[in-house]
Amino acid sequence: MENKDSVLETLIKYLISTWGREIATEELQELDSFKLTHVLMYLDQERDKVRKINNELIRSIRKREIELLQHIIHDIWSVRIEKIIGALVSDESIDYNILLPHEKRIVQLIKPILKEFKVEEISESLIEEDLKIIEDESIKIEKGKIEYELIVSEDEVSAFIGLDGLVYRGISRGDLAMIPKTNFKLFKTIKLFSLK
């Protein structure tokens, strides 16, 4: 008969390997609900025991261990729910035999809603109209005459269209960027510094 520590070690190894498999694959993995139930029971028991520990260091270490295991369980649930919803949205089949009871309930609740929801395809003509606007030859940008400034940003910069017609986005604090000098001068409220 195994002692309590080796059973616990087996359960934790199972939990971590299950977590790794669930994250590493696109398909739902079959879970051992018996072992998962034991892990959850262990966490409940340990929470009660931790409250009774007098030594602050040991109590904080044990509390952190429980929090890590709870994080792993939560992440397994999150990844599985994401896979289930993805399968439902893309109309893929789901093996009900490997679903946990709460996952089956989620499928029962979401499936009818998704059947009512109809995804409309984007019209090709809308895409072509957008491209025509971008390719409009009446807008001439003489890029050779644009002066640029090498800057460092001290603030977040919202996306903007530069004088050169390019979209600048994702400029965060500490980022270096080469932007048109005219745009640089317009940013009076945002801390941008020239590196010249």
N, C-alpha and C positions, 0 to 999 in steps of 0.2 A: 504494500500500500504506500502510495506517495505521501510525503509530508506536505504540510500546508504551504511552505515556501516554494517547493517545486511545482505544485499545482498553480500557484499564483504566477510563477515565472512562465509556465506553459501558457496561461491565459494571456499574459502581457505579450509574449512572443506571437501568439495567434493574432492579437489585436493589431500589433505593428505590421505583421506580414499581410494581414487583410487590408490594412490601410494602404500599404505599398502596392498591392495588386489592384485595388480599386482605382488608385490614382494613375497607375501605369497603363491601364487598358481602357478602351472605349466602351467595351461591353460591361453590363452589370455582372458582378461576380456572385457566385453562390456563397451565402454566409451560413455559418453554423450558429443557428439561433440559440442552441443550448449553451455554447461557449459565450456568446454575447450576453446572454442572460446572467451567466455567472460573473462576467466582468462587471456588469452593472450592479449586481448584488455586492460584489467586492467593494466597489466604489462607495456604495451606501454605507457599508459597514466601516470602511476606513474613515469616511467623513465623521462618523460618530466617535471613532477611536481618537482621531486627531484633536477633537475638542477637549479630550480628557488629558492630553499630554501636557505636562508641566514645563518641560524644557522648551524654551522658546525656539532655539535653533532647530531641534529635532521636529518640533511642530511645524515650523515654516518649511522645512525640507519635505516633510510628508505631505503638507498641503500643496506644495508645488508639484509633487509627483501626481497627486490626484487631479490637479488642474491640467497637467499635460495629457493624462489619459482621457480626461473629459474632452480636451481639444481634439484628440485623435478621433474619438467617437463622433463628435460633432462634425468633423471634417469628412468622415466616412459617410454620414447621413447626407451632408451637403452635396458631395460628389455624386452619390447615388440619385438624389432627387434631381440634380442637374441632368444626369443621364436619362432619367425617366421622362422628364419634361421634354428634353431634346428628342427622344424617341416618339413621344406623343405628337409633338409639333411637326416632325418630319414624317409622320404616319408610318413609322417602323413598327414591327411587331415586338411585343414585350413578353418574355417568358414569365408568366404569373407564378410559376413554381419557385422561382428564386426571389420573389418579392417578399419583403417582411410585411406583417399585418398593416402597419401604418402606411406603407408604400402602396399597398393594394387599395386602401381607402383613398389616398391621394389620386390614384389613377381613376377610381370610380367618380371622384368629384370633378376632375379636370377634363376627362374625355368628352362629356356632353357639352361642355363649354367650348372646347376646340372644334367640335362638329358644327356648332352655330357660327363660329368665327370663320369668315372666308377671307383668305389672303388674295388680294387683287394683284395681278401682275402689273409691273410698270410698263406703261405703253411705250413702244419703241419710238413713236413720234415725239413724245416728250423728251426723250434722250436726244434725239436728233435736233430738236429745237434748241435745247441747251447748248449743244455743240456748235450750232450755227452762231449763237450769240458770242461764244468764246472765239470762234474763228472769224468774226466780223472784221473784214479788211479795212473798214472805214476808220477803225481805231489804230492809229500808228504810234508806236512807242519807239523813239530813237534811243535805243539802249546804249549806244556808243557815247552819247553826250551826258549820261547820268553819272554823277559823282557818288561814290560810296564812302561810308564811314564804318570803320571797325569799332564796335562798341562792346561794352560789358554791361549787363543789366543788373541793377540792384533791386528790381521789383519784377513781378510777373507782368508780362506784356500780352494783352489780348491779341487775337489774330487780326491782322490788317493786310490790306493790299498795298504793296509798295508802289512808288512812282514808276518802277520798272514793270509793273503789271504782275509781279509775282505775289503769291500769298505767303506771308510770314506768320508762322504760328508755333506755339510750343516754346516760346522764349521765356525761360524761367530765371529766377534769381541766380546770378553768377555765370550765366551763359554768355558766350562770345557770339557775336553775329555781325555779318557784313550787310548793312542795310543802306538804302539810298540816303544821301546826306539830307535831302529835303524832308524825308520822313523822320530822321533823327531830330531835326530842329523842331518838328511839330510835337514831339513828346516832352513837353515842359513839365507836366505833372508826374511823369514816371522818371525815376532816376536811371538814366542811361548815361554812361560816361564814354567819351571817345578815348581810344587808346593811342592816338597820335601824339 
